[in-house]
Amino acid sequence: MNTKESFSTRLAQLRTDEEISAREMSLDLGQNPSYINRIENQKAYPSMQVFFYICDYLKITPGDFFNQHMSYPKEINELIKILQNLNSEQLKLIKQIAEQFCKKK
């Protein structure tokens, strides 16, 4: 998968995870109605400035846009954000709870 294809696939995934139409996102970003669709179909590529607007719109950092773990389902990404704010002891407790859930399967 090339960079442009990866970018367009990632954008489509993030947008659909938020249940936002391409048209709605385009208009909210102040672009023409087909702008996001053109990016997702690899017919356009955003400028760096618009890329930052896209990240702000999706409430993610530019780094998050390209992070591999961000391809997880939305719920896992939300959990990761919460876990990043916990201390070591809290993380150990959460890990133990998760392990107990896995044993019950």
Z-matrix of the N, CA and C atoms (Angstrom, degrees):
N
C 1 1.457
C 2 1.526 1 107.94
N 3 1.325 2 117.71 1 126.61
C 4 1.456 3 120.62 2 -179.40
C 5 1.529 4 110.87 3 -81.31
N 6 1.319 5 115.72 4 171.83
C 7 1.461 6 121.26 5 -175.78
C 8 1.519 7 112.46 6 -60.20
N 9 1.321 8 116.61 7 -44.70
C 10 1.468 9 120.13 8 -178.88
C 11 1.524 10 110.64 9 -64.43
N 12 1.322 11 116.22 10 -41.73
C 13 1.465 12 120.88 11 178.76
C 14 1.528 13 110.34 12 -65.55
N 15 1.340 14 116.97 13 -42.64
C 16 1.466 15 120.95 14 178.22
C 17 1.518 16 110.98 15 -61.36
N 18 1.330 17 115.81 16 -43.19
C 19 1.455 18 120.81 17 -179.52
C 20 1.523 19 110.41 18 -62.14
N 21 1.317 20 116.53 19 -48.25
C 22 1.466 21 120.20 20 -177.07
C 23 1.528 22 111.41 21 -65.58
N 24 1.319 23 116.73 22 -38.97
C 25 1.467 24 120.89 23 178.24
C 26 1.524 25 111.01 24 -65.30
N 27 1.317 26 115.35 25 -42.54
C 28 1.464 27 120.51 26 -179.73
C 29 1.530 28 110.71 27 -65.06
N 30 1.311 29 116.86 28 -43.40
C 31 1.461 30 120.23 29 178.77
C 32 1.526 31 110.63 30 -61.21
N 33 1.320 32 116.90 31 -45.12
C 34 1.466 33 120.50 32 179.56
C 35 1.521 34 111.04 33 -61.26
N 36 1.319 35 116.35 34 -41.35
C 37 1.467 36 120.16 35 179.72
C 38 1.519 37 111.29 36 -63.34
N 39 1.321 38 116.56 37 -49.01
C 40 1.468 39 120.18 38 -179.51
C 41 1.520 40 111.62 39 -62.17
N 42 1.308 41 116.25 40 -41.46
C 43 1.461 42 120.47 41 -179.24
C 44 1.529 43 111.23 42 -65.38
N 45 1.325 44 116.49 43 -46.07
C 46 1.469 45 119.00 44 -178.67
C 47 1.533 46 111.30 45 -69.91
N 48 1.333 47 117.37 46 -31.61
C 49 1.471 48 119.72 47 174.84
C 50 1.525 49 110.91 48 -58.98
N 51 1.320 50 116.17 49 -33.46
C 52 1.466 51 121.10 50 179.58
C 53 1.531 52 112.16 51 -88.41
N 54 1.329 53 115.93 52 -0.45
C 55 1.459 54 122.35 53 179.51
C 56 1.534 55 112.14 54 57.52
N 57 1.325 56 114.57 55 46.72
C 58 1.460 57 122.19 56 179.39
C 59 1.523 58 107.52 57 -114.85
N 60 1.318 59 116.73 58 133.34
C 61 1.465 60 118.85 59 177.53
C 62 1.528 61 109.65 60 -74.86
N 63 1.326 62 115.59 61 155.25
C 64 1.462 63 120.82 62 178.40
C 65 1.528 64 109.67 63 -61.18
N 66 1.311 65 116.38 64 -40.34
C 67 1.471 66 120.92 65 179.72
C 68 1.527 67 110.86 66 -63.06
N 69 1.322 68 116.07 67 -47.64
C 70 1.468 69 120.80 68 -179.60
C 71 1.534 70 110.66 69 -59.73
N 72 1.315 71 116.39 70 -45.44
C 73 1.457 72 120.30 71 -179.51
C 74 1.528 73 110.58 72 -63.96
N 75 1.315 74 116.99 73 -43.36
C 76 1.469 75 121.20 74 178.19
C 77 1.521 76 111.16 75 -56.34
N 78 1.323 77 115.80 76 -49.62
C 79 1.461 78 120.46 77 -178.13
C 80 1.525 79 111.49 78 -66.46
N 81 1.338 80 116.82 79 -40.47
C 82 1.468 81 120.46 80 178.32
C 83 1.527 82 111.82 81 -62.39
N 84 1.326 83 116.58 82 -29.78
C 85 1.465 84 121.00 83 178.83
C 86 1.530 85 112.28 84 -86.00
N 87 1.334 86 116.37 85 0.48
C 88 1.455 87 120.36 86 178.67
C 89 1.521 88 113.29 87 78.85
N 90 1.319 89 116.19 88 24.18
C 91 1.463 90 121.43 89 -179.16
C 92 1.529 91 109.25 90 -107.63
N 93 1.330 92 115.73 91 175.20
C 94 1.461 93 118.37 92 176.71
C 95 1.535 94 108.84 93 -69.76
N 96 1.328 95 118.16 94 157.57
C 97 1.470 96 121.57 95 -172.98
C 98 1.528 97 115.72 96 -56.72
N 99 1.319 98 118.50 97 -25.54
C 100 1.469 99 120.04 98 -176.90
C 101 1.530 100 113.41 99 -100.24
N 102 1.325 101 117.72 100 7.28
C 103 1.462 102 121.26 101 -173.08
C 104 1.537 103 112.89 102 -58.07
N 105 1.308 104 118.09 103 -54.37
C 106 1.475 105 121.41 104 -178.04
C 107 1.523 106 109.92 105 -64.43
N 108 1.307 107 117.05 106 -39.24
C 109 1.463 108 120.35 107 177.59
C 110 1.522 109 110.61 108 -59.81
N 111 1.323 110 116.99 109 -40.19
C 112 1.470 111 120.96 110 179.30
C 113 1.539 112 110.78 111 -65.61
N 114 1.325 113 117.33 112 -36.98
C 115 1.471 114 120.19 113 176.88
C 116 1.522 115 109.58 114 -66.61
N 117 1.318 116 116.16 115 -46.45
C 118 1.466 117 120.48 116 -178.24
C 119 1.525 118 112.23 117 -66.05
N 120 1.322 119 117.41 118 -24.78
C 121 1.462 120 121.47 119 176.66
C 122 1.529 121 112.42 120 -95.82
N 123 1.321 122 115.60 121 12.57
C 124 1.461 123 123.75 122 176.65
C 125 1.527 124 113.76 123 59.61
N 126 1.317 125 116.40 124 31.91
C 127 1.467 126 121.04 125 177.20
C 128 1.524 127 110.81 126 -100.80
N 129 1.324 128 116.78 127 -11.57
C 130 1.465 129 122.03 128 178.86
C 131 1.523 130 107.67 129 -146.67
N 132 1.296 131 114.56 130 163.97
C 133 1.462 132 122.07 131 178.23
C 134 1.523 133 106.36 132 -137.74
N 135 1.330 134 120.05 133 132.20
C 136 1.456 135 119.60 134 -176.53
C 137 1.528 136 111.73 135 -72.74
N 138 1.319 137 114.89 136 153.31
C 139 1.465 138 119.08 137 171.27
C 140 1.534 139 107.54 138 -69.66
N 141 1.305 140 116.45 139 167.51
C 142 1.465 141 120.28 140 178.36
C 143 1.525 142 110.19 141 -60.23
N 144 1.321 143 117.05 142 -40.38
C 145 1.460 144 121.10 143 179.81
C 146 1.531 145 110.86 144 -62.57
N 147 1.316 146 117.21 145 -45.24
C 148 1.461 147 120.17 146 179.57
C 149 1.529 148 110.21 147 -67.91
N 150 1.333 149 117.25 148 -35.02
C 151 1.461 150 119.69 149 175.83
C 152 1.536 151 110.24 150 -58.02
N 153 1.328 152 117.07 151 -43.70
C 154 1.470 153 120.24 152 178.10
C 155 1.535 154 110.62 153 -64.38
N 156 1.319 155 117.27 154 -38.25
C 157 1.466 156 120.36 155 175.88
C 158 1.531 157 110.80 156 -62.63
N 159 1.321 158 115.83 157 -41.14
C 160 1.474 159 120.62 158 178.23
C 161 1.527 160 109.89 159 -60.42
N 162 1.323 161 116.46 160 -46.22
C 163 1.470 162 120.07 161 179.43
C 164 1.521 163 110.97 162 -61.92
N 165 1.333 164 117.60 163 -45.32
C 166 1.468 165 120.66 164 177.28
C 167 1.519 166 110.60 165 -59.33
N 168 1.310 167 116.15 166 -43.00
C 169 1.461 168 121.72 167 -179.24
C 170 1.533 169 110.91 168 -60.86
N 171 1.329 170 115.68 169 -40.47
C 172 1.467 171 120.80 170 -179.31
C 173 1.530 172 112.66 171 -85.39
N 174 1.338 173 116.02 172 -1.62
C 175 1.472 174 122.76 173 179.07
C 176 1.526 175 111.86 174 60.84
N 177 1.327 176 115.38 175 43.69
C 178 1.460 177 121.77 176 176.38
C 179 1.526 178 108.15 177 -133.38
N 180 1.320 179 115.77 178 163.62
C 181 1.460 180 120.05 179 175.29
C 182 1.526 181 108.42 180 -87.81
N 183 1.327 182 117.07 181 159.83
C 184 1.465 183 118.77 182 174.53
C 185 1.538 184 111.46 183 -56.95
N 186 1.324 185 117.08 184 -36.09
C 187 1.463 186 119.91 185 176.57
C 188 1.517 187 112.21 186 -62.54
N 189 1.338 188 116.30 187 -41.32
C 190 1.460 189 120.46 188 178.30
C 191 1.525 190 111.17 189 -61.69
N 192 1.324 191 116.21 190 -34.29
C 193 1.464 192 119.65 191 -179.53
C 194 1.529 193 110.32 192 -57.44
N 195 1.331 194 116.05 193 -38.24
C 196 1.463 195 120.07 194 -175.76
C 197 1.526 196 114.13 195 -99.29
N 198 1.331 197 118.18 196 -7.77
C 199 1.466 198 120.31 197 -179.51
C 200 1.517 199 110.89 198 -66.93
N 201 1.312 200 114.41 199 136.77
C 202 1.469 201 121.00 200 -178.70
C 203 1.525 202 111.47 201 -61.47
N 204 1.339 203 116.94 202 -40.38
C 205 1.470 204 118.77 203 -176.85
C 206 1.516 205 112.31 204 -64.44
N 207 1.320 206 116.87 205 -18.01
C 208 1.447 207 118.85 206 -178.28
C 209 1.529 208 112.88 207 -71.57
N 210 1.322 209 117.07 208 -5.12
C 211 1.453 210 118.27 209 176.99
C 212 1.531 211 111.04 210 -85.21
N 213 1.332 212 116.37 211 2.07
C 214 1.457 213 120.66 212 174.68
C 215 1.530 214 109.86 213 -69.05
N 216 1.329 215 116.90 214 163.59
C 217 1.472 216 119.16 215 174.40
C 218 1.533 217 110.80 216 -58.87
N 219 1.301 218 116.02 217 155.80
C 220 1.467 219 123.09 218 -176.62
C 221 1.533 220 112.17 219 -52.23
N 222 1.331 221 117.34 220 -41.54
C 223 1.464 222 121.08 221 -177.12
C 224 1.529 223 111.77 222 -63.31
N 225 1.327 224 116.58 223 -37.90
C 226 1.465 225 119.87 224 178.90
C 227 1.524 226 109.88 225 -68.89
N 228 1.319 227 117.43 226 -41.34
C 229 1.463 228 120.50 227 177.73
C 230 1.521 229 111.58 228 -61.29
N 231 1.330 230 116.50 229 -39.85
C 232 1.461 231 120.55 230 177.91
C 233 1.523 232 110.18 231 -64.66
N 234 1.316 233 116.60 232 -40.69
C 235 1.464 234 121.13 233 178.45
C 236 1.528 235 110.97 234 -65.00
N 237 1.313 236 117.25 235 -40.88
C 238 1.467 237 121.45 236 178.10
C 239 1.526 238 110.25 237 -59.04
N 240 1.324 239 117.16 238 -43.66
C 241 1.466 240 120.63 239 179.42
C 242 1.523 241 111.20 240 -61.23
N 243 1.318 242 116.65 241 -40.20
C 244 1.465 243 120.71 242 178.55
C 245 1.527 244 109.86 243 -67.30
N 246 1.322 245 116.95 244 -45.97
C 247 1.463 246 121.42 245 -177.54
C 248 1.522 247 112.43 246 -60.86
N 249 1.308 248 117.28 247 -31.24
C 250 1.463 249 120.75 248 -179.05
C 251 1.525 250 112.54 249 -64.56
N 252 1.318 251 117.15 250 -17.73
C 253 1.467 252 121.09 251 -179.10
C 254 1.525 253 113.68 252 -98.15
N 255 1.324 254 117.49 253 2.05
C 256 1.461 255 120.80 254 -177.94
C 257 1.523 256 111.12 255 -94.00
N 258 1.336 257 114.65 256 154.95
C 259 1.465 258 118.77 257 176.15
C 260 1.523 259 110.07 258 -85.48
N 261 1.311 260 116.82 259 176.95
C 262 1.458 261 122.74 260 -174.57
C 263 1.535 262 112.48 261 -59.78
N 264 1.299 263 116.85 262 -43.81
C 265 1.468 264 120.41 263 -179.71
C 266 1.525 265 111.39 264 -64.76
N 267 1.312 266 116.64 265 -42.14
C 268 1.461 267 120.50 266 178.50
C 269 1.523 268 110.89 267 -63.59
N 270 1.323 269 116.25 268 -40.48
C 271 1.465 270 120.19 269 178.38
C 272 1.527 271 111.31 270 -63.24
N 273 1.321 272 117.01 271 -39.23
C 274 1.469 273 120.56 272 178.23
C 275 1.527 274 110.60 273 -62.19
N 276 1.322 275 117.01 274 -41.53
C 277 1.463 276 120.79 275 179.07
C 278 1.529 277 111.23 276 -64.86
N 279 1.324 278 116.64 277 -44.32
C 280 1.467 279 120.68 278 178.87
C 281 1.523 280 109.75 279 -61.83
N 282 1.333 281 116.56 280 -41.30
C 283 1.467 282 120.71 281 179.10
C 284 1.530 283 110.64 282 -60.97
N 285 1.319 284 116.81 283 -43.29
C 286 1.466 285 120.39 284 179.05
C 287 1.531 286 111.19 285 -62.77
N 288 1.300 287 116.51 286 -41.62
C 289 1.468 288 120.38 287 178.61
C 290 1.529 289 109.90 288 -63.33
N 291 1.321 290 116.63 289 -45.68
C 292 1.465 291 120.25 290 179.63
C 293 1.519 292 111.07 291 -61.10
N 294 1.314 293 116.46 292 -40.69
C 295 1.466 294 120.43 293 178.80
C 296 1.522 295 110.92 294 -62.78
N 297 1.333 296 117.78 295 -36.89
C 298 1.453 297 121.35 296 178.12
C 299 1.537 298 110.80 297 -65.92
N 300 1.320 299 117.10 298 -40.09
C 301 1.458 300 119.95 299 176.00
C 302 1.519 301 111.45 300 -61.85
N 303 1.304 302 117.04 301 -38.65
C 304 1.477 303 121.24 302 -179.57
C 305 1.520 304 111.21 303 -67.15
N 306 1.311 305 117.69 304 -33.76
C 307 1.467 306 121.54 305 -179.78
C 308 1.527 307 111.89 306 -70.73
N 309 1.332 308 117.19 307 -26.29
C 310 1.466 309 121.28 308 -176.33
C 311 1.516 310 113.37 309 -78.68
N 312 1.335 311 118.01 310 -8.29
C 313 1.458 312 120.59 311 -177.74
C 314 1.475 313 112.47 312 -68.47
